[in-house]
Amino acid sequence: MTITLYGIRNCDTVKKARGWLDAKKIEYVFHDYKTAGIDTARLQHWCKELGWEILLNRAGTTFRKLPAADQQNIDARKAVALMLAQPSMIKRPVLDLGKQRLVGFKVELYERLLSAN
């Protein structure tokens, strides 16, 4: 099983998740949105699986800097377009275990999911 951690290299939460994975000697591939972007099909799949409401980071600086019109009347299609245009708006990290994905970093959840796999 290949584990992929999606995020942005300089994000504090991503740094914590990477540090935890490294400390546990869990092999993973890091996918940096800033350098590698994110493809439409993957993002749409995540939105169907997890919900765009979970993935869209409305609390982040990038979202808050949007014009008010862009922050309103968001649906799945608009959320995907926003996240594709500015991957910094995707909550992070996204841990992809192949059959399951987890958004954010919580030690308890990582422990449970990675010890089960």
C-alpha positions in Angstrom: 0.0 0.0 0.0 1.3 3.4 -1.0 0.5 6.2 1.4 0.3 9.7 0.0 0.3 12.8 2.1 -1.1 15.8 0.2 -0.4 19.3 1.4 1.9 22.3 1.3 5.4 22.0 2.5 5.4 25.1 4.8 2.1 24.4 6.4 2.5 23.8 10.2 -0.1 21.1 10.3 1.5 19.3 7.4 4.9 19.6 9.1 3.3 18.0 12.2 1.8 15.1 10.2 5.1 14.6 8.3 7.1 14.6 11.6 4.7 12.1 13.1 4.9 9.8 10.0 8.7 10.1 10.0 9.0 9.4 13.7 6.9 6.2 13.3 9.0 5.2 10.3 5.9 5.0 8.1 6.8 5.4 4.4 4.8 7.8 2.4 5.0 10.0 -0.7 4.5 13.7 -0.1 2.5 15.6 -2.8 3.0 19.3 -2.5 0.1 21.3 -4.0 2.4 24.3 -4.6 4.7 22.5 -6.9 2.6 19.6 -8.3 -0.9 21.0 -8.2 -4.0 18.8 -7.9 -5.9 17.2 -10.8 -9.6 17.8 -11.3 -10.6 14.1 -11.2 -8.9 13.5 -7.8 -10.4 16.6 -6.3 -13.9 15.8 -7.5 -13.5 12.2 -6.2 -12.5 13.6 -2.8 -15.5 15.9 -2.7 -17.8 13.1 -3.5 -16.2 10.9 -0.8 -15.6 13.4 1.9 -17.8 16.4 1.0 -16.5 19.7 -0.4 -17.5 21.3 2.9 -14.8 19.3 4.6 -12.2 20.0 2.0 -12.7 23.7 1.4 -10.7 25.7 4.0 -12.9 28.7 4.6 -10.8 29.7 7.6 -7.6 30.1 5.7 -6.1 33.4 4.5 -6.5 32.5 0.8 -10.2 32.1 1.1 -10.6 35.2 3.3 -8.8 37.3 0.7 -11.4 36.3 -2.0 -13.9 38.9 -3.1 -17.2 38.6 -1.1 -19.0 37.4 -4.2 -16.6 34.5 -4.6 -17.1 33.5 -0.9 -20.9 33.3 -1.3 -23.3 30.7 -2.8 -20.7 28.0 -2.8 -21.7 24.6 -4.1 -19.6 21.6 -5.1 -18.8 22.9 -8.6 -17.7 26.3 -7.3 -15.7 24.8 -4.4 -13.8 22.5 -6.8 -13.1 25.5 -9.1 -11.8 27.6 -6.2 -9.6 24.7 -4.9 -8.2 24.0 -8.4 -7.4 27.7 -8.9 -5.8 28.0 -5.5 -4.8 24.7 -3.9 -4.0 26.6 -0.7 -7.8 26.5 -0.1 -7.8 22.7 0.3 -7.7 21.8 4.0 -4.6 20.0 4.8 -3.1 17.6 5.1 -5.1 15.0 3.2 -3.8 11.5 4.0 -4.5 9.0 1.3 -4.4 5.4 2.3 -5.6 4.1 -1.0 -9.1 2.9 0.2 -9.6 5.7 2.7 -8.7 9.4 3.1 -8.4 11.6 6.1 -8.5 15.4 6.2 -6.4 17.2 8.8 -4.0 15.8 11.4 -5.0 14.2 14.7 -2.6 11.8 16.3 -5.4 9.5 17.6 -6.9 9.1 14.1 -3.5 8.5 12.4 -2.7 5.9 15.1 -6.0 4.1 14.6 -5.9 4.2 10.8 -2.3 3.3 10.3 -2.2 0.5 12.9 -5.3 -1.0 11.2 -3.6 -1.0 7.7 
